């Protein structure tokens, strides 16, 4: 067994631009950071024999990257006909307006403020383009407007920041809510059990070849962190900053501000359920 196969979700390893499944191609944005990992994965999705493609999460406002995405589609003989957003964080969506200008496409998103055109996105929507089918899966929690896209033909799901290719994601309080996030993870687990999804195409980090394993890991991780936060509060740590310093003592301090968002979401969840 390789090291990658032993990790949650069985990540493929190095994050590279290029084909990930029969229908999905990654173009990695040059915005690597502790929060974005290797950078934002911009996905070009199309049927192999179609001239039309969908782009999911154009990424940051970086003209070179946006033109690289268009060039990758054109090199494959595709015309980008639609732009979709998993959520509105700038590392995924800031470049959407400029990309729409370059590609001549509309932008569909759950949040009306992010849309360009008349159509949005909603739970249960099915996007059909050139024979391609993408099913919209509501996955609030990381943010209120987070969505995933189920790609049945590849038994894959494009997860944005709901599930990452490495590590775990932030519940971005106050917009993100832990109860919603746990429900979203369970919804994704149902896709792996009932719909045969086995591949995660994340917004950051490597592709995961064991979707169910990844989701189970995320659920277990959240339960573990929640128990740690509950214990810390019961032991007298009331300020979120103090809880972070105790619970996330082994985590790089540059990530503590993000961890505090998750801690605040966890403390809200515990209060709502009468546990603290």
C-alpha positions in Angstrom: 0.0 0.0 0.0 1.4 3.4 -1.0 1.5 6.3 1.5 -1.2 8.1 -0.5 -3.5 5.1 -0.4 -3.2 5.1 3.4 -4.4 8.7 3.8 -8.0 9.6 4.1 -9.7 9.6 0.8 -6.7 8.2 -1.0 -5.3 11.4 -2.5 -3.5 11.0 -5.9 -0.5 13.0 -4.7 0.9 16.0 -6.5 -1.7 18.5 -7.7 -1.3 19.0 -11.4 -3.1 20.7 -14.2 -4.5 18.2 -16.6 -7.2 15.5 -16.9 -8.5 14.0 -13.7 -11.4 11.9 -15.1 -12.8 11.2 -18.5 -14.8 14.5 -18.3 -12.9 16.8 -15.9 -9.7 18.7 -16.5 -8.0 20.8 -13.8 -6.3 24.1 -14.4 -4.4 25.0 -11.2 -4.4 28.7 -10.3 -1.1 30.2 -9.1 -2.5 31.3 -5.7 -1.0 28.8 -3.3 -1.2 29.6 0.4 -1.8 27.9 3.8 -5.5 28.4 3.2 -5.7 27.5 -0.5 -3.1 24.7 -0.4 -1.6 24.3 -3.8 -3.9 26.9 -5.3 -7.5 26.9 -6.5 -8.5 24.0 -8.8 -10.4 25.5 -11.8 -12.4 22.6 -13.4 -13.2 22.3 -17.1 -15.9 19.7 -17.5 -17.3 18.4 -20.8 -18.4 15.2 -22.6 -15.4 13.8 -24.5 -17.1 14.1 -27.9 -18.7 17.5 -27.3 -17.4 20.9 -28.4 -19.0 22.6 -25.4 -17.6 22.8 -21.9 -18.5 24.1 -18.4 -16.0 25.9 -16.2 -16.4 25.6 -12.5 -14.7 28.1 -10.2 -12.6 30.4 -12.5 -10.6 31.3 -9.4 -8.9 34.6 -8.5 -8.9 37.7 -10.6 -5.7 36.8 -12.4 -5.8 37.4 -16.1 -3.0 35.0 -16.9 -4.8 32.2 -15.1 -8.2 33.0 -16.7 -6.7 33.0 -20.2 -4.9 29.8 -19.4 -8.2 28.2 -18.6 -9.6 29.3 -21.9 -6.5 28.2 -23.8 -6.8 24.7 -22.1 -10.3 24.4 -23.3 -9.5 25.6 -26.8 -6.5 23.2 -27.1 -9.0 20.3 -26.3 -11.3 21.6 -29.1 -13.8 22.9 -26.6 -15.8 26.2 -26.3 -16.6 27.3 -22.8 -20.4 27.8 -22.8 -21.2 28.2 -19.1 -19.5 29.3 -15.9 -20.5 27.8 -12.5 -19.5 28.7 -8.9 -19.4 26.4 -5.9 -19.5 29.5 -3.6 -18.5 33.1 -3.4 -15.1 33.2 -1.7 -12.7 35.3 -3.7 -10.2 32.5 -4.4 -13.0 30.7 -6.3 -15.2 33.5 -7.6 -13.3 36.8 -7.8 -12.3 36.1 -11.4 -15.8 35.1 -12.5 -16.9 38.4 -14.0 -13.7 38.8 -16.0 -13.8 35.2 -17.1 -17.4 35.7 -18.3 -16.2 38.7 -20.3 -13.4 36.7 -21.9 -15.5 33.7 -22.6 -18.8 35.3 -23.4 -20.6 33.1 -20.9 -23.1 33.6 -18.1 -22.3 32.9 -14.5 -24.6 30.7 -12.5 -24.4 30.6 -8.7 -26.6 30.1 -5.7 -26.0 33.7 -4.4 -27.8 36.2 -6.7 -25.0 38.7 -6.1 -22.6 36.5 -7.9 -24.7 35.7 -11.0 -24.3 37.2 -14.5 -27.4 36.4 -16.4 -30.9 35.4 -15.6 -30.4 31.9 -14.2 -29.1 30.9 -10.8 -28.6 27.6 -9.2 -30.8 25.7 -6.8 -31.0 22.3 -5.1 -32.1 19.6 -7.6 -31.1 21.6 -10.7 -29.7 19.5 -13.5 -27.3 21.3 -15.9 -27.2 19.7 -19.3 -24.8 20.9 -21.9 -23.5 19.1 -25.0 -24.6 15.8 -23.5 -23.0 16.6 -20.2 -25.1 16.2 -17.0 -24.2 17.9 -13.7 -26.6 17.7 -10.7 -26.6 20.5 -8.2 -26.2 19.3 -4.6 -26.8 21.9 -1.8 -24.0 21.7 0.7 -24.2 24.7 3.0 -21.8 24.8 6.0 -18.4 26.0 4.8 -20.5 29.0 3.6 -24.2 29.5 3.4 -24.0 29.5 -0.5 -21.8 26.4 -0.9 -22.8 23.9 -3.6 -21.3 20.7 -5.0 -21.8 19.3 -8.5 -22.5 15.6 -9.0 -21.0 14.3 -12.2 -22.8 10.9 -12.5 -21.0 9.7 -15.7 -17.7 9.8 -13.9 -19.0 8.7 -10.5 -17.5 11.9 -9.2 -18.5 15.0 -7.2 -16.9 18.5 -7.5 -16.9 19.7 -3.9 -15.4 23.3 -3.9 -14.3 23.8 -0.3 -16.8 21.4 1.3 -14.3 18.6 1.0 -10.6 19.4 0.3 -8.0 17.1 -1.2 -5.8 17.5 1.8 -6.6 18.4 5.4 -10.0 19.6 6.5 -12.1 22.7 5.7 -13.2 25.7 7.7 -16.8 26.3 8.8 -16.6 30.0 8.1 -18.6 31.5 11.0 -21.0 33.4 11.0 -22.0 32.6 7.4 -21.1 29.0 7.8 -22.9 26.9 10.3 -21.8 23.6 11.8 -25.2 21.9 11.8 -25.6 22.7 8.1 -22.1 21.4 7.4 -22.7 18.1 9.1 -26.0 17.7 7.2 -24.0 18.4 4.0 -21.4 15.8 4.8 -24.1 13.2 5.3 -25.7 14.2 2.0 -22.3 13.6 0.3 -22.0 10.3 2.1 -25.4 9.3 0.6 -24.0 10.0 -2.8 -21.1 7.6 -2.2 -23.4 4.9 -0.8 -26.5 5.3 -3.0 -25.2 6.8 -6.2 -21.8 5.1 -6.5 -19.7 8.3 -6.3 -16.1 7.3 -5.6 -14.1 10.4 -6.8 -13.8 13.8 -5.2 -12.7 16.7 -7.4 -12.0 19.3 -4.8 -11.5 23.0 -5.0 -8.1 22.7 -3.5 -5.6 19.8 -3.2 -5.3 16.5 -5.0 -8.1 14.4 -6.4 -9.4 11.8 -3.9 -10.2 8.3 -5.2 -12.1 7.2 -2.1 -14.9 9.6 -1.7 -16.7 7.6 1.0 -13.5 7.3 3.0 -12.9 11.1 2.8 -16.4 11.9 3.9 -16.3 9.5 6.8 -13.0 11.0 7.9 -14.5 14.5 7.8 -17.5 13.4 9.9 -15.2 11.7 12.5 -12.9 14.7 12.5 -15.8 17.1 13.2 -17.1 14.9 16.0 -13.6 14.8 17.6 -13.1 18.5 17.4 -16.6 19.2 18.7 -15.9 17.0 21.7 -12.6 18.8 22.3 -14.3 22.2 22.2 -17.1 21.0 24.5 -14.5 19.8 27.0 -12.5 23.0 26.8 -15.6 25.1 27.5 -16.6 22.8 30.4 -13.1 23.3 31.8 -13.6 27.1 31.9 -12.3 28.3 28.5 -15.0 30.6 27.4 -13.3 32.9 24.9 -13.0 31.4 21.4 -9.4 32.5 21.2 -8.5 30.6 24.3 -10.3 27.5 23.0 -8.3 27.7 19.8 -5.0 28.0 21.7 -5.9 24.9 23.7 -7.6 22.7 21.0 -5.4 23.7 18.1 -2.1 23.9 20.0 -0.5 21.5 17.5 -1.7 23.4 14.4 0.4 26.1 12.7 -0.4 29.4 14.3 -0.9 31.0 10.8 -4.1 28.9 10.6 -5.4 29.9 14.0 -7.6 32.8 12.7 -9.3 30.3 10.4 -9.6 27.8 13.2 -11.3 30.4 15.3 -14.1 30.7 12.8 -14.7 26.9 13.1 -14.5 27.1 16.9 -17.1 29.9 17.0 -19.3 27.8 14.7 -18.8 24.8 17.1 -19.6 26.9 20.2 -22.8 28.2 18.5 -23.8 24.6 17.7 -23.2 23.4 21.3 -25.2 26.3 22.6 -28.1 25.6 20.2 -28.2 22.0 21.4 -27.9 23.0 25.1 -24.6 21.3 25.5 -22.7 24.3 27.0 
